[in-house]
Amino acid sequence: MNGQLHHIEIYVKDIAVSKVFYEWLLPKLNYHLYQEWDEGFSFKLNSTYIVFVQVSVEFKDFGYHRKQIGLNHLAFSVDSREAVDHFTLDLKKKGIPVLYDNKHPYASGNDSYAVYFEDPDRIKLEIVSEI
């Protein structure tokens, strides 16, 4: 399949903290744990996978901000508005703040129904259902 995304690799500040977060989130989106090693892990859905790697010590203090050059956010699709609502409730139960709460669930406009939040490194994530 030409052009299909093969994988994404994300460097994280604390691999253990990220693993706990993504072990909760990604299986809810039908990803399964694919690989594990001392400094990383990956989750896979069909032929696409997401890799998380512990950042090297010399780069750890530089930090990440989605408004700088680079990745802004990852968006995952779900089949229904009810699924977005379910994720929203789960996020709130876990104490994970919903971004743009005052515009939720239409923070990106009226053409999609979504919830936005951040991972432990403040990478913005979106769960979206097209209307």
Backbone torsions as a table, in degrees:
resi	resn	phi	psi	omega
1	MET	NA	102.1	177.1
2	ASN	-62.6	131.6	173.1
3	GLY	89.4	-17.1	179.6
4	GLN	-65.7	137.1	178.7
5	LEU	-61.7	125.7	-179.2
6	HIS	-86.4	-54.2	176.3
7	HIS	-160.2	162.9	173.9
8	ILE	-123.8	136.6	177.0
9	GLU	-118.1	125.1	-176.3
10	ILE	-121.8	125.5	175.1
11	TYR	-86.5	135.3	-175.8
12	VAL	-123.8	157.4	-177.8
13	LYS	-74.1	-41.1	-177.3
14	ASP	-135.9	102.1	-174.0
15	ILE	-59.0	-35.6	-179.1
16	ALA	-67.3	-43.1	179.3
17	VAL	-65.6	-44.1	179.1
18	SER	-63.3	-37.8	-179.2
19	LYS	-63.8	-43.7	178.0
20	VAL	-59.3	-44.8	-179.0
21	PHE	-62.7	-51.9	-175.6
22	TYR	-75.0	-24.8	173.1
23	GLU	-65.7	-27.8	175.4
24	TRP	-78.6	-47.0	-171.3
25	LEU	-76.9	-55.2	-167.7
26	LEU	-65.0	-37.0	175.1
27	PRO	-61.1	-27.7	176.3
28	LYS	-67.7	-17.7	178.8
29	LEU	-106.1	17.8	176.8
30	ASN	74.0	13.4	171.8
31	TYR	-80.9	150.5	174.6
32	HIS	-124.6	151.3	177.7
33	LEU	-59.5	126.7	-173.5
34	TYR	-108.1	-47.9	-178.8
35	GLN	-141.1	151.9	174.7
36	GLU	-143.1	139.1	172.4
37	TRP	-151.3	173.9	-173.1
38	ASP	-53.8	-40.2	-175.2
39	GLU	-110.3	21.2	178.6
40	GLY	-178.6	178.1	178.4
41	PHE	-161.6	164.0	175.9
42	SER	-143.5	155.4	174.7
43	PHE	-123.0	145.6	-174.7
44	LYS	-129.6	143.2	171.3
45	LEU	-133.3	116.4	-174.8
46	ASN	55.3	-121.3	-178.1
47	SER	-101.2	5.0	-180.0
48	THR	-105.9	137.1	177.0
49	TYR	-135.8	157.6	179.4
50	ILE	-116.4	125.9	-177.0
51	VAL	-108.7	135.8	176.4
52	PHE	-120.3	127.5	-174.9
53	VAL	-129.0	138.5	175.3
54	GLN	-65.6	124.5	179.0
55	VAL	-67.8	146.8	177.1
56	SER	-64.9	149.0	-177.4
57	VAL	-53.0	-41.8	-175.6
58	GLU	-66.6	-15.0	179.4
59	PHE	-111.1	-2.2	-172.9
60	LYS	-61.8	-36.3	-174.7
61	ASP	-84.8	-3.7	179.8
62	PHE	-72.3	-30.3	177.2
63	GLY	72.0	178.5	-177.8
64	TYR	-133.1	143.7	169.7
65	HIS	-146.8	126.4	-173.2
66	ARG	-66.0	-14.4	179.7
67	LYS	-91.9	-2.8	173.0
68	GLN	-86.9	175.1	177.8
69	ILE	-59.1	134.3	-179.9
70	GLY	127.9	-162.3	-176.9
71	LEU	-63.0	129.9	174.9
72	ASN	-90.5	-52.6	178.3
73	HIS	-163.4	165.6	173.5
74	LEU	-110.2	134.0	179.4
75	ALA	-118.0	129.5	179.8
76	PHE	-114.0	132.2	-179.8
77	SER	-90.2	147.4	173.1
78	VAL	-129.2	166.3	-171.6
79	ASP	-81.5	-14.1	-173.1
80	SER	-155.0	161.7	173.4
81	ARG	-63.0	-35.4	-179.8
82	GLU	-61.5	-36.4	177.4
83	ALA	-65.2	-41.1	175.9
84	VAL	-61.2	-45.2	179.2
85	ASP	-61.0	-39.6	178.7
86	HIS	-63.8	-45.1	176.4
87	PHE	-60.0	-42.0	-179.2
88	THR	-60.0	-45.5	178.2
89	LEU	-63.1	-43.2	178.8
90	ASP	-61.2	-42.8	178.7
91	LEU	-59.8	-46.7	-179.0
92	LYS	-64.7	-39.6	177.1
93	LYS	-62.2	-35.0	179.8
94	LYS	-84.3	-1.8	179.7
95	GLY	76.2	20.4	178.3
96	ILE	-91.5	117.5	-176.5
97	PRO	-63.7	140.1	173.5
98	VAL	-86.8	125.7	177.4
99	LEU	-75.8	149.7	177.5
100	TYR	56.7	38.0	-175.3
101	ASP	-56.0	-31.9	-179.0
102	ASN	-70.1	-16.9	178.4
103	LYS	-112.9	-0.3	-176.3
104	HIS	-63.2	137.2	4.2
105	PRO	-98.3	17.3	-178.0
106	TYR	-111.5	36.8	-175.9
107	ALA	-62.3	-25.9	179.9
108	SER	-100.3	12.4	-178.6
109	GLY	109.7	-178.6	-174.4
110	ASN	-83.7	-1.8	-177.5
111	ASP	-92.0	-1.9	173.9
112	SER	-148.0	154.1	-177.4
113	TYR	-117.0	114.1	-168.8
114	ALA	-148.6	161.6	170.1
115	VAL	-124.6	136.3	179.7
116	TYR	-115.7	142.6	178.5
117	PHE	-159.2	179.0	-178.3
118	GLU	-123.2	150.7	174.0
119	ASP	-84.1	-178.8	-177.7
120	PRO	-59.9	-23.4	177.4
121	ASP	-97.1	9.1	178.4
122	ARG	72.3	23.7	170.0
123	ILE	-73.7	126.0	-178.8
124	LYS	-74.3	136.4	178.3
125	LEU	-123.4	148.6	-179.8
126	GLU	-133.5	134.3	170.9
127	ILE	-112.3	119.6	-169.4
128	VAL	-133.0	142.1	171.1
129	SER	-121.5	122.6	177.2
130	GLU	-68.9	141.1	-179.0
131	ILE	-85.0	NA	NA
